[in-house]
Amino acid sequence: MSMDNFNGTDYHTNLDVHPHVNRRSSFLFKTDDNDAHHSPRPGSRSASFSMERIEEKIVTPFAQVMQTLGTIRDNFVVLTKLQTDKRRGSLGGAAAAAHVVPRMFHTDKNYRKLALDTLQNFDWCLEQLQSLQVHKSVSNMASNKFRKMLAQELTNFSDASKSGSQVSLYLSKTFLTSDDNEADIDVSKQKEKSKIHQLSRITVEKSPGVPQMSKPVSRFGVNGVNEVALNKCMKKIDQWGLEVFELNQLTNGRPLTCVTYMILQKRNFLDTFKIPVETLLRYIGTVEKHYRKENYYHNNIHAADVAQSVHVLLSSPVLSSVFTDLEILAAIFAGAIHDVNHPGFNNQFLIQTMSELAIIYNDLSVLENHHLAMAFKLLQNEGCDIFANLSNKERQSLRKMVIDMVLATDMSKHMSLLADLRTMVEAHKFSKGISLSVNNYSDRIKILQCCVHCADLSNPTKPLHLYKEWVKRVLEECWCQGDQEKNLGLPVSPMMDRHNVSVEKSQVGFIDFIVQPLWETWAELVSPDANSILDSLQENRDYFNSKILTSPSMEVTDKESPKINIIKEDEHNNNDNNIKFTFTATSNNDDSVSTSDDELDDESTENNGTSTESHDFESDNVDTQTESSITYHLSDEVIQRLRRLSNDALHDTEENDNERGDTSVDE
C-alpha cells in the first residue's frame, strides 16, 4: 500500500480495513442495546435508499452523526425526487444515482416509512449536537462513550472471578482515572518516606569538563563490542520486534545509545540538523546513565525498544511522507527520553506518599513532567546540546512537540488519546471521500502522540518470546512497588501483590481492554501496514488465554499460602544465580497443582546479573492427589522468599544434599 505524495496540506490513504477472518474485534464494536441515545436507530440505515453504501461499523458519536446525516441526505433526495450532485452524498458517493426512485418506494406505505425514519434520524442528530458544550471538542463525546463502555466491560470481567476483579481494578485505576488518591495515609507508618523522596529528587550528574573521544566512533555508536554479532542483530533495526534484550548484551548495557545513533544516522538527521557525532553520543550516553538499571522494566532497554518502535511505525508507507524531518526527530527523541530517571514507582504511589516530584508537579502527570525536565536539563550539560544548531523557531517547535508527546504517555490519558484517534479516523471517511487533512498542528500532533503511545504499549504485539520477557519484568517491578507499599503500611495497589496475581488473566484483560482497541484504530489509519502487528497481538492473546483455559490457577493469597517442600535438588547451572529445584506444593484446600517449566525461556532475565522468576507454566500429570512436582527457575531473591515460607523444609533438604555430597542450597 502506498500513498500519494504529501503536498504539505493533505494526504490520502485507504482506510477500508478488511479484518483477518480469525481476528477478534475489541469491545468498542460491541452493540449495546441500552445505549440508544449514543447510537443511531438500528433500522434507520436499512431504510435508506443508499443500498450501495459501504456498511462499516462506526463507533465514535461524531462520525455516527456524519454517517446519519449522509443517510438523511440520501433519503431526502429520494423523497423529493431531486437531481443530485454526484460529488456529494453519503459514504462512497452512493447518492449519485438517487434521482432514480426505486420501485420499492412507489407505494404510500413505503414512502411514509422512509419519511418517518428520516425524521427520526434527523432528530437523533439534533440531540447529539445539542449535547455538545462550547468548551468541549467532539472527541470528548467519544472519550466519554468509550469510558462508559470500558467501565462496563471491566465490571463484567471483574464479576467472572477474584483474579478478574484485581485485573479490572488495576486497569480502571491506571487507564480511566488520573487522581485515584482515595486511600487514607497514616503518616506514622511511613517509615521509609524520606527514602522515597530521595529516589524522586531531580538530580543531574554533571561532568567537570567535556571528555574527548579517545577512539574512532564505531558505526554502531558503541565501542568495545563484537561488531559481527552486533551487525547481525542490527539488521532488524527497521523491522518490528528487534531483539532488544540480545542488543543489550551485545552493547554491554548500552542499547539506547546504539539504537538512537543508528536510527538518526540511517535517516541522515545528523547532517540535516548539523548534530556533531560526539555531541550526540555524549548526550544519549548521559541520558542512558540516568535510566535506572535497577528497574526491572522502566530502564534503558525499554527506552531503546520504544525509540526503535517509533522509528518503524513512522516508516510505514502510509506515513513515511506525511511528517517533516523535524517532527520525526521530535518523535524519536521523545521515545528515547520518555521514561528517563523513572524511579520504579507509578504516579499514584508518588502522589500517595507525597513525594517531592508530586509536590513539584501538583500531582499532574508527575513522572511524565519529570522525564521531560530531566531530558531538557541534560541538554544543558557541557557538550551535550544536540539541538544547538537548530534555529530558535525549530528548537521551540521541537520542544513543544516533545512535551506534548511525552505527556501523552501518561496512561490516565489513554482513553482520551484513543477517542481522538478513533474520531479522526472515522470522521474523515465522510469528508472529501478518503482524504484526511493534517494541515494543522492539532491533527498532526494527535497522530504523533498516538504513535509514541502505541510504541509504549507495544509489548503484546511483539514476538511471543519478547512479550513473555517483558511480562516478567513489568510484573516484578509492580511487585517491588507492592512490597514497598506493605513496608509503608499502605494498601497494596491492584496487581502489585506478588502473592495474589493471575499472570495470564492480567495479560488477556490488558490486551482486550487497552491494547487491542488502540492498535486496531492505529491499523485503520495506516492500513494495511499494521495487519501483521494485529496478527501477532491476536496470537499472543490466544497464548495467554489458553493458559487460563488449560492450566490450574497459580493464584496464591496471603490467607491460603501453600506449603512448599523441596524434595530434591535437580541440577546446578554454571551461573550461581540460576539454580533449578524440584519441589512439592500442597495447597490448604487439598487441590493439587501440577506444573512444569517446559516453556521457560532458555535465557535468564538480565538485570544486574540476576534472573527473575518465571510464571509461564503448563500442567503435567502426577501420580498423587495432594502433591505435585513443580520445577522453577529461581533467583536469589525468590530463594530467600522460599526460605521464609518453609525454613524447616529447606533446612532438611540442605542436610540431605550434604549427605549426598551435593552443593548446598546456600551455595
KOLNUVO-695981 format. One record per residue (C-alpha): residue in three letters; x, y, z. Coordinates in steps of 0.5 Angstrom, whole numbers, padded with zeros to 4 digits, always signed. Each point is the difference from the previous one (the first is absolute). Layout:
REM residues N
ALAXYZ
...
//
This chain:
REM residues 667
MET+0000+0000+0000
SER+0003+0007-0002
MET-0003+0007+0001
ASP+0000+0006-0004
ASN+0006+0005+0000
PHE-0001+0004+0006
ASN-0001+0008-0002
GLY+0000+0003+0007
THR-0007+0000+0001
ASP-0004-0007-0001
TYR+0002-0007-0001
HIS-0004-0005-0003
THR-0001-0007+0003
ASN-0005-0006-0001
LEU-0003-0002+0007
ASP-0004-0005-0003
VAL+0002-0006+0005
HIS-0002-0007-0001
PRO+0002-0003+0007
HIS+0003-0007+0000
VAL-0005-0005+0000
ASN+0002-0003+0006
ARG+0002+0006+0004
ARG-0005+0003+0005
SER-0002+0007+0001
SER+0000+0004+0006
PHE-0005+0002+0005
LEU-0001+0006-0004
PHE-0004-0003-0005
LYS-0005-0004+0004
THR-0007+0002-0001
ASP-0003+0003+0007
ASP-0008+0000-0001
ASN+0000+0004+0007
ASP+0004+0006-0003
ALA-0005+0002-0006
HIS+0001+0007+0002
HIS+0007+0000-0003
SER-0001-0004-0006
PRO-0005+0001-0006
ARG-0006-0004-0001
PRO+0001-0007-0001
GLY-0004-0001-0006
SER+0001+0007-0003
ARG+0005-0002-0005
SER-0003-0006-0003
ALA-0006+0005-0001
SER+0005+0005-0004
PHE+0000+0000-0008
SER+0007-0001+0000
MET+0001-0007-0001
GLU+0007+0000-0003
ARG+0002+0004+0007
ILE+0006-0004+0003
GLU-0002-0003+0006
GLU+0005+0002+0005
LYS+0000+0000+0008
ILE+0000+0007+0002
VAL+0001+0001+0008
THR+0002+0007+0001
PRO-0006+0004+0001
PHE+0002+0006-0004
ALA+0002-0005-0006
GLN-0007-0003+0001
VAL-0003+0007+0000
MET+0003+0001-0007
GLN-0002-0007-0003
THR-0007+0001+0002
LEU+0000+0007-0003
GLY+0002-0004-0006
THR-0006-0004+0000
ILE-0005+0005+0001
ARG+0003+0004-0006
ASP-0001-0006-0004
ASN-0007-0001+0003
PHE-0002+0007-0002
VAL+0003-0001-0007
VAL-0005-0006-0001
LEU-0006+0003+0004
THR+0001+0007-0004
LYS+0002-0004-0007
LEU+0005+0006-0001
GLN+0006-0001-0004
THR+0007+0000+0004
ASP+0007+0002-0001
LYS+0004-0006-0001
ARG+0006+0002+0005
ARG-0004+0000+0006
GLY-0005-0005+0004
SER+0002-0005+0005
LEU+0006-0004+0000
GLY+0002-0002-0006
GLY-0004+0005-0004
ALA-0006-0005+0000
ALA-0005+0005-0001
ALA+0003+0001-0007
ALA-0006-0004-0003
ALA-0005+0003+0005
HIS-0004+0003-0006
VAL-0003-0006-0002
VAL-0005-0002+0005
PRO+0000-0008+0001
ARG-0007-0004-0001
MET+0000-0001+0008
PHE-0002+0007+0002
HIS-0005+0001-0005
THR-0006-0002+0005
ASP-0002+0005+0005
LYS+0001-0005+0006
ASN+0008-0001-0002
TYR+0000+0008-0002
ARG-0003+0001+0007
LYS+0005-0004+0004
LEU+0006+0003-0003
ALA-0002+0007+0001
LEU-0001-0002+0008
ASP+0007-0004+0000
THR+0003+0006-0003
LEU-0003+0005+0005
GLN+0002-0005+0006
ASN+0007+0000-0003
PHE+0000+0008+0000
ASP-0003+0000+0007
TRP+0006-0004+0002
CYS+0005+0004-0003
LEU-0003+0006+0003
GLU+0000-0003+0007
GLN+0007-0002-0001
LEU+0002+0007-0002
GLN-0004+0004+0006
SER+0004-0005+0005
LEU+0007+0004-0002
GLN+0002+0005+0004
VAL+0004+0006-0002
HIS+0007-0002+0004
LYS+0000-0007-0003
SER+0002-0003-0006
VAL-0004-0005-0004
SER+0006-0005+0002
ASN-0003+0001+0007
MET-0006-0004-0002
ALA+0004-0006-0002
SER+0004+0000+0006
ASN-0006+0000+0005
LYS-0003-0005-0004
PHE+0006-0004+0000
ARG+0001+0001+0007
LYS-0007-0003+0002
MET+0001-0006-0005
LEU+0006-0002+0003
ALA-0002+0001+0007
GLN-0006-0005-0001
GLU+0005-0005-0003
LEU+0004+0001+0006
THR-0006-0001+0004
ASN-0002-0007-0004
PHE+0008-0002+0000
SER+0000+0001+0008
ASP-0006-0004+0001
ALA+0003-0006-0003
SER+0005-0002+0005
LYS+0004+0003+0006
SER+0006+0001-0004
GLY-0004+0004-0005
SER-0002+0004+0005
GLN+0007+0002+0001
VAL+0002+0001-0007
SER-0006+0004-0001
LEU+0001+0005+0006
TYR+0007+0001-0003
LEU-0002+0001-0007
SER-0005+0005+0003
LYS+0005+0004+0004
THR+0005+0000-0005
PHE-0003+0002-0006
LEU-0007+0003+0002
THR+0002+0005+0005
SER+0006+0005+0002
ASP-0002+0001+0007
ASP-0001-0006+0004
ASN+0002+0002+0007
GLU-0006-0002+0004
ALA+0005-0004+0005
ASP+0001+0003+0006
ILE+0007+0000+0002
ASP+0003-0001+0007
VAL+0006+0004+0001
SER+0002-0003+0006
LYS+0001-0006-0004
GLN+0004+0003-0006
LYS+0007-0003+0003
GLU+0004+0001-0007
LYS-0004+0006-0002
SER+0007+0004-0001
LYS+0003-0005-0004
ILE-0006+0000-0005
HIS+0001+0008+0000
GLN+0008-0002-0001
LEU-0002-0004-0006
SER-0004+0005-0003
ARG+0004+0006+0000
ILE+0002+0004-0006
THR+0008-0001+0000
VAL+0004+0000-0007
GLU+0007-0003+0000
LYS+0005+0006-0003
SER+0007-0002-0002
PRO+0005+0005+0001
GLY+0002+0001-0007
VAL-0001-0002-0007
PRO+0003-0007-0001
GLN+0003-0001-0006
MET-0001-0007-0005
SER+0006-0004+0001
LYS-0001-0005-0005
PRO-0004+0001-0007
VAL-0007-0001+0000
SER-0003-0006-0001
ARG-0005-0001-0006
PHE-0005-0002+0006
GLY+0002+0006+0004
VAL+0003-0005+0006
ASN+0007-0003+0000
GLY+0003-0006+0003
VAL-0006-0004-0003
ASN+0000-0006-0004
GLU-0002+0003-0007
VAL-0001-0006-0004
ALA-0005-0002+0005
LEU-0003+0007+0001
ASN+0000+0001-0007
LYS-0005-0007-0001
CYS-0004+0003+0006
MET-0001+0007-0003
LYS-0002-0002-0007
LYS-0007+0000+0003
ILE+0000+0007+0002
ASP-0005+0001-0005
GLN-0005-0006+0002
TRP-0005-0001+0005
GLY+0003-0004+0006
LEU+0007+0002+0001
GLU+0004-0005+0004
VAL+0001+0006+0005
PHE+0002-0005+0006
GLU+0005-0003-0004
LEU+0002+0007-0002
ASN+0001+0002+0007
GLN+0005-0006+0001
LEU+0004+0002-0007
THR+0001+0007+0002
ASN+0002-0001+0007
GLY-0006+0003+0003
ARG-0001+0006-0005
PRO-0006-0002-0005
LEU-0003+0007+0001
THR+0007+0003-0003
CYS+0000-0005-0005
VAL-0007+0001-0003
THR+0000+0007+0000
TYR+0006+0001-0003
MET-0001-0005-0006
ILE-0007+0003-0001
LEU+0002+0007+0000
GLN+0006-0002-0005
LYS-0005-0004-0004
ARG-0005+0006-0001
ASN+0006+0005-0001
PHE-0002+0004+0005
LEU+0007+0001+0003
ASP+0001+0004-0007
THR-0007+0003-0001
PHE+0001+0003+0007
LYS+0007+0001+0001
ILE+0001-0004+0006
PRO+0007-0002+0002
VAL+0001-0007+0001
GLU+0004+0001+0006
THR-0006+0004+0003
LEU-0005-0005-0002
LEU+0004-0006+0003
ARG+0001+0004+0007
TYR-0007+0003+0001
ILE-0003-0007-0002
GLY+0005-0004+0005
THR-0001+0005+0005
VAL-0008-0001-0001
GLU+0001-0007+0000
LYS+0004+0000+0007
HIS-0006+0004+0003
TYR-0004-0006-0001
ARG+0000-0004+0006
LYS+0002-0007-0002
GLU-0002-0003+0007
ASN-0007+0001-0003
TYR-0003-0007-0003
TYR-0004+0004-0005
HIS+0001+0007-0001
ASN+0007+0000-0002
ASN+0004+0002-0006
ILE-0002-0007-0003
HIS-0007+0002+0000
ALA+0002+0007-0003
ALA+0004-0003-0005
ASP-0006-0004-0002
VAL-0005+0006+0000
ALA+0005+0004-0004
GLN+0001-0005-0006
SER-0007-0002+0000
VAL-0002+0007-0001
HIS+0005+0000-0006
VAL-0003-0006-0003
LEU-0007+0003+0001
LEU+0002+0007-0004
SER+0003-0004-0005
SER-0007-0003-0002
PRO-0001+0001-0008
VAL-0007+0004+0002
LEU+0004+0005+0005
SER+0007+0000-0003
SER-0001+0006-0004
VAL-0005+0004+0005
PHE+0004+0003+0005
THR+0006+0004+0000
ASP+0007-0002+0002
LEU+0000+0005+0006
GLU-0007-0004+0002
ILE+0003-0007-0001
LEU+0006+0003+0004
ALA-0004+0002+0006
ALA-0004-0007+0000
ILE+0006-0004+0000
PHE+0003+0005+0005
ALA-0006-0001+0004
GLY+0000-0007+0000
ALA+0007-0001+0002
ILE+0000+0005+0006
HIS-0008-0001+0002
ASP+0002-0004+0007
VAL+0007+0003+0002
ASN+0001-0001+0007
HIS-0006-0004+0002
PRO+0000-0002+0007
GLY-0003-0006-0001
PHE-0007+0002+0003
ASN-0006+0003-0003
ASN-0004+0006+0000
GLN-0005-0002+0005
PHE+0006-0002+0005
LEU+0004+0006+0000
ILE-0007+0004+0001
GLN-0002-0004+0006
THR+0007+0000+0003
MET+0000+0008-0001
SER+0007-0001-0004
GLU+0004+0006-0002
LEU-0002-0001-0007
ALA-0007+0000+0001
ILE+0000+0007+0004
ILE+0004+0003-0005
TYR-0005-0002-0006
ASN-0006+0001+0004
ASP-0002-0008-0001
LEU-0001+0001-0007
SER+0004-0005-0005
VAL+0005+0000+0006
LEU+0005-0005-0004
GLU-0001+0003-0007
ASN+0002+0007+0002
HIS+0006-0003+0004
HIS+0002-0003-0006
LEU+0000+0006-0004
ALA+0003+0004+0005
MET+0006-0005+0000
ALA+0001+0000-0007
PHE+0000+0007-0002
LYS+0004+0001+0007
LEU+0005-0005-0003
LEU+0001+0004-0007
GLN+0003+0006+0005
ASN+0006-0004+0002
GLU+0006+0002-0004
GLY+0001-0003-0007
CYS-0007-0003+0001
ASP-0004+0004-0004
ILE-0002-0004-0006
PHE-0005+0006-0003
ALA+0005+0006+0001
ASN+0000+0001-0008
LEU-0008+0000-0001
SER-0003+0007-0001
ASN-0004+0003+0006
LYS-0006-0002-0003
GLU+0002-0007-0002
ARG+0002-0001+0007
GLN-0006+0003+0003
SER-0005-0004-0004
LEU+0004-0007+0001
ARG+0000+0002+0008
LYS-0008+0001-0001
MET-0001-0007-0004
VAL+0005-0004+0005
ILE-0004+0003+0006
ASP-0007-0002-0003
MET+0002-0007-0002
VAL+0003-0002+0007
LEU-0005+0003+0004
ALA-0005-0004-0004
THR+0004-0007+0002
ASP-0004+0002+0007
MET-0004-0007+0000
SER-0006+0004+0003
LYS-0001+0004-0006
HIS+0000-0007-0004
MET-0008+0001-0002
SER+0000+0007-0002
LEU+0006-0002-0005
LEU-0004-0006-0002
ALA-0006+0005-0001
ASP+0004+0005-0004
LEU+0003-0005-0005
ARG-0007-0004-0001
THR-0004+0006-0001
MET+0006+0003-0005
VAL+0000-0007-0004
GLU-0008-0001+0000
ALA-0002+0008-0002
HIS+0005+0000-0006
LYS-0004-0005-0003
PHE-0005+0004-0001
SER+0004+0006-0002
LYS+0002+0001-0007
GLY+0000-0007-0002
ILE+0006-0003+0003
SER+0004+0006+0001
LEU+0003+0001+0007
SER+0002+0007+0002
VAL+0006+0001+0004
ASN+0002+0007-0002
ASN-0001+0003+0008
TYR+0004-0002+0006
SER-0005-0003+0004
ASP-0002-0005-0005
ARG+0008-0002-0001
ILE+0002+0000+0007
LYS-0006-0005+0001
ILE+0003-0005-0004
LEU+0007+0001+0002
GLN-0003+0000+0008
CYS-0003-0007-0002
CYS+0006-0002-0004
VAL+0004+0000+0006
HIS-0006-0002+0005
CYS+0000-0006-0005
ALA+0007-0002+0001
ASP+0000+0001+0007
LEU-0006-0005+0000
SER+0003-0005-0005
ASN+0003-0006+0004
PRO-0006-0004-0001
THR+0001+0001-0008
LYS+0007-0002+0000
PRO+0002-0008-0001
LEU-0002-0004+0006
HIS+0007-0001+0003
LEU+0001+0007+0000
TYR-0007+0001+0003
LYS+0001-0005+0006
GLU+0006+0003+0002
TRP-0003+0007+0000
VAL-0006-0003+0004
LYS+0005-0003+0005
ARG+0004+0007+0001
VAL-0006+0004+0001
LEU-0004-0004+0005
GLU+0007-0001+0004
GLU+0000+0008+0000
CYS-0007+0000+0002
TRP+0001-0005+0006
CYS+0006+0004+0002
GLN-0005+0006+0001
GLY-0005-0004+0004
ASP+0006-0002+0004
GLN+0002+0007+0002
GLU-0008+0002+0001
LYS+0000-0006+0005
ASN+0006+0003+0003
LEU-0003+0007+0001
GLY-0007-0003+0003
LEU-0003+0002-0007
PRO-0006-0004-0003
VAL+0003-0004-0006
SER-0002+0002-0006
PRO-0003-0005-0005
MET+0004-0005-0004
MET+0006+0002+0005
ASP+0000-0005+0005
ARG+0004-0006-0002
HIS-0004-0005+0004
ASN-0006+0002-0004
VAL+0000+0000-0007
SER-0002-0003-0006
VAL+0005+0001-0005
GLU-0004-0003-0006
LYS-0006+0003+0001
SER+0003+0007+0001
GLN+0003+0000-0007
VAL-0006-0002-0003
GLY-0004+0005+0003
PHE+0006+0005-0001
ILE-0001-0002-0008
ASP-0007+0000+0000
PHE-0002+0007+0003
ILE+0006+0004-0001
VAL+0005-0002-0005
GLN-0005-0003-0006
PRO-0004+0006+0000
LEU+0006+0005-0001
TRP+0003-0005-0005
GLU-0006-0001-0005
THR-0001+0007+0000
TRP+0007+0001-0002
ALA+0000-0005-0005
GLU-0006+0003-0003
LEU+0004+0006-0001
VAL+0006-0003-0003
SER-0004-0006-0004
PRO+0003-0005-0002
ASP+0007+0001+0003
ALA-0002-0002+0007
ASN-0004-0006-0001
SER+0006-0005+0001
ILE+0000+0004+0007
LEU-0007-0001+0002
ASP+0001-0008-0002
SER+0006+0000+0005
LEU-0005+0003+0005
GLN-0005-0005-0001
GLU+0005-0006+0000
ASN+0003+0003+0007
ARG-0007+0001+0003
ASP-0002-0007-0002
TYR+0006-0003+0003
PHE-0001+0003+0007
ASN-0008-0001-0001
SER+0002-0008-0001
LYS+0004+0000+0007
ILE-0007+0003+0003
LEU-0004-0006-0003
THR+0005-0006+0001
SER+0005+0002+0006
PRO-0002+0000+0007
SER-0001+0006+0004
MET+0007+0002+0002
GLU-0003+0006+0005
VAL+0002+0000+0007
THR-0003+0004+0005
ASP+0003+0002+0007
LYS-0005-0004+0003
GLU+0001-0006-0004
SER+0007-0001-0001
PRO+0002-0007-0002
LYS+0005-0004+0004
ILE+0006+0000-0004
ASN+0005-0006+0001
ILE+0006-0001-0004
ILE+0001-0007-0001
LYS+0007-0001-0004
GLU+0005+0005-0004
ASP-0001-0002-0007
GLU+0006+0004-0003
HIS+0005+0005+0000
ASN+0001+0005-0005
ASN+0007+0004-0002
ASN-0003+0006+0002
ASP+0000+0000+0008
ASN-0006+0005+0000
ASN-0004-0005-0004
ILE-0002-0007+0004
LYS-0005-0005-0002
PHE-0004-0003+0005
THR-0006-0005+0000
PHE-0005+0000+0006
THR-0007-0001+0002
ALA-0005+0005+0001
THR-0006-0002+0005
SER-0006+0005+0000
ASN-0004+0000+0006
ASN-0006-0002-0004
ASP+0003-0006-0002
ASP+0000+0002-0007
SER+0006-0003-0004
VAL+0004+0005-0004
SER+0004-0003-0006
THR+0005+0004-0003
SER+0006-0001-0005
ASP+0005+0005-0003
ASP+0000-0002-0007
GLU-0002+0007-0002
LEU+0005+0004+0004
ASP+0005+0004-0005
ASP+0007-0003+0000
GLU+0003+0006+0001
SER-0001+0003+0007
THR-0002+0007+0001
GLU+0005+0005+0000
ASN+0000+0005+0006
ASN+0007+0002+0004
GLY+0002-0008-0001
THR-0006-0003+0003
SER-0006-0003-0003
THR-0008+0001+0002
GLU-0005-0006+0001
SER-0004-0002-0006
HIS-0007-0001+0000
ASP-0001-0004-0006
PHE-0002-0007+0002
GLU-0004-0006-0003
SER-0004-0005+0003
ASP+0004-0007+0001
ASN-0004-0007+0002
VAL+0003-0002+0007
ASP-0002-0007+0004
THR-0002+0004+0006
GLN-0007+0003+0002
THR+0003+0005+0005
GLU+0007+0002-0002
SER+0003+0002-0007
SER+0007+0000-0003
ILE+0002+0007-0001
THR+0006+0003-0004
TYR+0002+0007+0001
HIS+0006+0004-0003
LEU+0002+0004+0007
SER+0003+0007+0001
ASP+0004+0001+0007
GLU-0006+0005+0002
VAL-0005-0006-0002
ILE+0004-0005+0004
GLN+0000+0005+0006
ARG-0007+0000+0000
LEU-0001-0007+0000
ARG+0004-0001+0006
ARG-0004+0005+0003
LEU-0006-0004-0002
SER+0003-0007+0002
ASN+0006+0000+0004
ASP+0000-0007+0003
ALA-0001-0003-0007
LEU+0006+0004-0002
HIS+0004-0002+0005
ASP-0002-0007+0000
THR+0002+0000-0008
GLU+0006+0003+0002
GLU+0002-0005+0004
ASN-0002-0006-0005
ASP+0004+0004-0005
ASN+0006+0000+0004
GLU+0000-0007+0002
ARG+0000-0002-0008
GLY+0006+0005-0001
ASP-0004+0005-0004
THR+0001+0007+0001
SER-0005+0003+0005
VAL-0006+0005-0001
ASP+0004+0006+0003
GLU+0005-0001-0006
//
